[in-house]
Amino acid sequence: MSDRAIFALDGEIEVRALEDGAPVLSGYAVRFNAWSSPMVDGRGRKFKERVASSAFDRALAGNPDVRALWNHNADFPLGRTGNGTLALRKDAQGLRFELRPDPDTFWGASAVAAVRRGDVTGMSFAFQVAENGDTWARAEQDGLAQRTLLETDLLEISPVSFPAYPQTSVQTRAMVPDFEESDGQEAGEIEQRDDESQAAVVGVLREQVEILRRR
């Protein structure tokens, strides 16, 4: 099972300046083993999610050309690993980034200004789950099924205006296994459903990824 998705973190970005005055955005794009806020799948079932420390090992070993975008908009690129304007580094806590947006673009200048003022404080990342790259566990006392991302491909990272948006693609990217309806279903199996909201979200992300690939 693979899917494209967006996951967001709040309070994970800061701005500083190099000796020549060029702005740099830095922080964590991902925090490992930290549970997300509750999310809802296409059938209204709640779950929460975390990212294992192994999630990007295989992908990053291949030196992928990861982009940084402003609010996940492919029309507003802020940097990329391929030209050195974006650097990614894994440590014990998560996946750190250092981003050097171009202040001569209006979106680059806007991103720096919004972070500096504290209007934008969150980071988000888009990813694709590898086959058998996630696991599910039965709901605990809080009633939430638990998803753990074990292996993914990182597509892009973004400073975002709403890092905890309740009704966007972060809510609809996966289907919670039918733990209650089918005791025989394996935890790693995810039900497929032609849900309109899920299809719309995946369609938008596919368009953005295709634009990036053509550049």
N, C-alpha and C positions, 0 to 999 in steps of 0.2 A: 504494500500500500504506500503510495506517495501522494503528497498534497502540498500545494503552495499555501503559505500562511503568513500572517503577521503577528508578532508578539511584541508587547511594549513594556517598558520600564520607566518609572518616574524618578526624578532626582538623580539621573545618572550622567549628566553632561555639564561641562564647565568651559569657560573661555579664558584664554590667556594670550599673550603676545610674545613673539620671538624678539631677538635683539634688534632686528630690522623693522620691528613694528608690525609684521605680518600676523594676522590673527590665527589662532589654533584652537579648535574645539577638541576636547578630550574627555574621556570617562569610560564607562562600561556600556557596551552595546548589549551584553548578556551577562546575567548573574547566574552561576551554576547552582543547581539544587535549591533554588528558591521557588516556592509555590506561587503561581499566578493568582490573581483574583479570580473569583468564580466566573466561568464562562458557560454559554448555553449552546448546545448543538442544534441542528436543523429541526429536531423534534421537541425542543424545549427542555431537554434533559441537561442538568448542570454537571460540570466537571471542572477540575483544575489541572494545571500542567506545570511541569518543571523541566529544566534542561540539564542533562547529565554532563559531567565534565568531559566526557568522550565525544560529545555530539558533533564537534567540528574537526576532530583530529584527522580523519581521512581526507576530508575536503581541503583543509588548509595545507596538508602535506603536498598537495598538487599545485600550490601557489595560484589559486583562482583569481581572476580579475574581478574582485568585488567592488561594487559601486557604493557611493554614499549619495543619497538623494535628499532633497528638501521635502519633507512630508510625503515620502514615497512617490513623488511625482517625477517620472523619467524625463520630463521637460526641464527640470531644474537640478542638474547634476552638481554636486558639491566637491566630488573627488573620486578617485579610484585607486586601487592598489597597483594597477598596471603601470601608472605613471608616477607613483610615489607620493601622490597627494593624500592618500589614505593609507594608514598603517594599522595592522591588526596584530595583537599579541595576546596569547593565552597566559593567564596566571592562575593561582590557586582559587581566586574568587570568581573569575569569569573571563570574558573576552573583552579586552581593552581596545580602545581605538584612539588614534590621533589623526585628526582631519584638518586639512589646510584649504578651506574654501577660497575661491577667488573673490576678493573684495571689489573687483571691477565689474562683476556681474551683480545685477540688482538682487537676485535671490541669494547670492553668497553674502552680500552686505546685509541683507535682511535677516539671514540666519544668524549671523554673528550678533547683530543688534538685538534680536529677540532673545537669544541665550544670555547675552550680557545683562539685559534688563530683568531677566527672570521670567519673561513671558513664556518662553519655551524651556522646559526643564527635563523633558523625557527623551529617551531613545527607543527606537523600535527596530526590528529586523525582520526581513522577509526570508523565508527558507523553504526548502523542499525536503520532505522526509524520505529517506532511502527505504527501499523495500525491507520490511521487518526492522525498520529503524526506530520503532517506538513500542512501548508496552503499556498495558492497562491493568489496573488493579481494581478490585471491588470497592464500592463506596464504604467509607468509614462512618463514624458517628455523625459527621456533618452532612452525610447524604450525598457527597460529591464523589463521582468516579475520579480516579487519578491516572493521568497520562504522564509518562516519562519519555522524553525525546532522547534517544541513544545515538542516532547517526543521521545527520542532515547535511544538505548542501546549502551554504550561505549564499543568498542571492544579492542582498543589499542591506544597508543599514540607513537609518534616517533619524534626524532630529524631528520630533513630532509635536504638534500643538496639543493633542489629546492622547497622552500615553496610556490612559485607562478607558478609552472610549467603549461604551457598553453595547453598542449595536452595530458594529462593523465586522470586518473579516476576522478579527480576533475571536469573535463569538461563534462563527459558523464554519470553521475550517475542517472540523472532524465530526464523526458520529461516534457517540459513546456506545460501547458494546452493550448488548441486551443482557446485562448481568441478571436482572430479575426475570426476564422473559424466557431465557434459555440457559439453563445451568450447564449445558454441554458445550457452549461456545467458548473457544479459547480466548484468553485475555488480549492477545495481540491482534485478533481479527476485528476489523472495523467495518461496520455495515455501510454500503453504498446507497445513496438516495439521490434522486434527481430533484433536489430541493431548489426552488427558484432563487432564493437568497444566496445559497451556497454557490450555485452555478454562476450567478452574477459576480460574486466576489472573485471566484477563480478566473473568470473571464477577464476581469480587469487586470489581475496580476499577470496573467499570461500575456496580455497585450504589452504591459510594461516590460516584462522580461524579454519579449521578442524585439522591442525597440532597442533595449540594451544590447542584445546580441548582434543587431545590424550595425551598431556603431563601431 
